[in-house]
């Protein structure tokens, strides 16, 4: 933990209370992840494993920190040769390709802004991103449809965007093959006197946007330091360990679980290049690879608990975490019963590092988000702007003490000064997520602030009802929304995807309604039930409630 000692006043704690009271980051001057973390390990322990890449066809490749240093220096020299420099924006849509790690670090070396994105984007999505972020270069996986969509988007915005691809795609006019391009570059890049650092913009994400166009969340060069709390205290990543997260590179969860905090801890990351999600392949990877910690969203665990887990050996996995959406207590309980492993939930946003979590000293409370991260001053704020009392619903909010934006929280909405000002001007960052804090300080998720349903004078958060529904054996996935009602104002509607072996029927609707009435307050039962083949979701798997509300 030598590197962590460089950035923390105290590294290890005896309890959450000790962590909450005494945790503090030593803010370095001129911090740059490429020079201060990647190069640190490359120079100190050149053969230390940084990344293990595997795919579904048995291919495997291991990268040391020295490999990452050399490849990222080649990437830096390549970008400079393409006219990419400080503050230029480069979009990476690389799915699970190992190129992401050294290309992004190469961008960090020269001060170009890295914008990860999902390969599921289509031409109109690329067009919006190219235009709104003034993208100067795009690098993608080598799929013909993907290249076609990018070319169409570039044509529609009417200006040049440099283009490159990874993988075995045949050569294409106007496109660079990254492997060939990097091979022609020097693997030495001297650190300049004016290297990018601190408040310079480093990384940006387009938020998932369940309604309207996505916003562009911009992080500075101190952002990786905030992920020490994500990786070391929540995911329990360890020096010389191997952390496996299923997140693709296009999502902020990759920054959470596959690079910054992990490498600060000296922990390698496992990159599983999945052709498509297959529960059996994932379970096989969890068993066969010597991973020490694992993270997946609740959606993945919902699939895994329906597989035959008898005889599976996960003894090498010391710690499991989940984030991205709330974890239903029923999923936690089934997984724990079948495997003996506790899942530790975490909560955060593209705008932040982990905001709350079941940290490594804590005993999980099934269905709870955990407790606030000591990095932030977290308060629950009610709809009147007052601090919510214990047990009352409030919005999870970060106090900007002295008006200062803390490490790990985004610096701005890119090229949107008005929105940025409005967000931070009050001295409070409102997450938009509602929760209840209990007497022990645990947070219980209620829903997004615009998802709360008012029915017959009651305020109902969808997650509580969804958790009740998930306990019924017929329910695989569900979402609760409000629909207009002349008498009650709104009533609850449940959109349900059924498990195998169950068929939609009026009898099943009544059975589910009575089931919910029996385990939670009667006013919370769904008066309207619809059965669907699938729920509408954003690219990163979050349910589009506004689509269900407008049906």
URCORRA-V75590 format. One record per pair of residues at least 24 apart in sequence whose C-alpha atoms are under 7 Angstrom apart, sorted by the first residue. I is the first residue (numbers start at 1). J is the second residue. Records with the same first field share a line. If there is no record, write none. Layout:
I: J  J
This chain:
1: 239  265
3: 264
4: 264  265
15: 361
16: 361  362
19: 374
20: 374
23: 374
30: 197  198
31: 197  198  221  222
32: 196  197  221
34: 105  108  109
37: 264
38: 65  69
39: 69
41: 65
42: 66  69
49: 268
50: 268  269
51: 268  269  270
52: 269  270  271
53: 98  270  271  272
54: 271  272  273
55: 272  273  274
56: 273  274  275
68: 102
70: 187  188
71: 102  187
72: 102  103  105  106
73: 106  187  188  189
74: 182  185  186  187
75: 103  106  182
76: 106  107  109  110
77: 185
78: 182  185
84: 112
85: 110  111  112
86: 110  111  112
87: 111  112  113
88: 112  113  136
89: 113  114  115  134  135  136  137
90: 114  115  135  136  137  138
91: 115  116  117  135  137  138  139
92: 116  117  138  139  140
93: 117  118  119  139  140  141  250
94: 119  140  141  249
95: 119  248  249  250
96: 248  249  271  272  273
97: 273
108: 202
110: 195  196
111: 196  202
112: 202
113: 201  202  203
114: 202  203  204
115: 203  204  205
116: 205  249  250  251
117: 250  251
118: 250  251
122: 149
123: 149  150  152  153
124: 153
126: 150  153
127: 153  154  157
131: 157
135: 161
136: 161  162
137: 161  162  163
138: 162  163  164
139: 163  164  165
140: 164  165  166
141: 165  166  167
142: 166  167  168  169
143: 169
197: 221
198: 222
205: 350
207: 350
208: 538
210: 538  544
215: 413
216: 413  414
217: 351  410  412  413  414
218: 410  411  412  413  414
219: 410  411
220: 411
222: 407
223: 407  408
224: 260  261
226: 353  407  408
227: 256  260  261  353
228: 261  264
230: 256  261  353  354
231: 257  261  262
232: 265
233: 359  360
234: 357  358  359  360
235: 293  319  320  321
236: 293  319  360
237: 262  265  267  293
238: 265  266  267
239: 265  266  267
240: 266  267  268
241: 267  268  292
242: 267  268  269  270  290  291  292  293
243: 267  268  269  270  291  292  293  294
244: 269  270  291  293  294  295
245: 294  295  296
246: 295  296
252: 350
256: 353
279: 303  304
287: 313  314
290: 316
291: 316  317
292: 316  317  318  319
293: 317  318  319  320
294: 319  320  321
295: 320  321  322
296: 321  322
297: 322  323  324  325
298: 322  323  325  327
302: 331
305: 334  335
309: 338
320: 344
321: 345
322: 346
323: 347
327: 367
328: 367  467
329: 366  367  467
330: 470  471
332: 366
345: 369  370
346: 370
351: 409  410
352: 408  409  410
353: 408  409
368: 442  443  444
369: 443  444  445
370: 442  443
371: 441  442  443
390: 437  438  439
391: 436  437  438
392: 436
393: 434  435  436
394: 434  435  436
395: 430  432  433  434  435
396: 430  431  433  434  435
397: 428  429  430  431
398: 428  429  430
399: 427  428  429
400: 427  428
403: 427
453: 482
454: 490
455: 488  489  490  491
456: 488  489
460: 524
465: 524
468: 516  519
469: 516
474: 498  499  502
475: 499
481: 545  549
482: 549
483: 549
491: 527
492: 525  526  527  528
493: 526  527  528  529
494: 526  528  529  530
495: 529  530  531  532
496: 530  531  532
497: 531  532  533  534
504: 531
